[in-house]
Amino acid sequence: MNRCAWCGDDPTYVSYHDNEWGVPCFDERALFESLVLEGAQAGLSWITILRKRPRYREVMDGFDVDAIANYDNDKVANLLADPGIVRNRLKIAASIDNARALITLRQQGISFVNYIWSFVDHRPIVNAIPSEDRIPGSTAISMAMSRSLKRHGFRFVGPTICYAFMQACGLVNDHVIGCDRFVPCQNELR
């Protein structure tokens, strides 16, 4: 199978590339998980986060937004002591703040899924990139998403994190043209 070169041959990375990355996601919990993990990745490699993802799911209530929004100081202390996740107080606090911000959106009658997808007019952007060196780190859309998320109280959502989130959740298809996942990602949903 021809793949984007960034996934290499690590089985975890290959599975992520082949089954998730770039597949349009319309599930609130999966979108929230991706946003939290992209924020946790800041300054680290993505493979580090992928390897820690099962533990994140376990200790963060399967990324249940309502549960995370109610985390208290004891829960934060437990998370900070857990070597299976990134033990960064600011990133953990941001995940809690982001859950609360998402709940505030809900209370305002705003669907998080519709809100996120509104940045691309509810249709994935297909970039048809010939080589990975042409993939941007951020775009005008990811900058707009970042500004909007921050206005709504979200944290660890800079333009680069937002673009990686957009790629991961299929808002943009940045599989290179020669990748065997380029076309299928245009027809799949998760």
Secondary structure, 3 states (H helix, E strand, C coil): CCCCHHHCCCHHHHHHHHHCCCCCCCCHHHHHHHHHHHHHHCCCCHHHHHHHHHHHHHHCHHHCHHHHHCCCHHHHHHHHCCCCCCCCHHHHHHHHHHHHHHHHHHHCCCCHHHHHHHCCCCCCEECCECCHHHCCCCCHHHHHHHHHHHHCCCCCCCHHHHHHHHHHCCCEECCECCCCCCCHHHCCCC
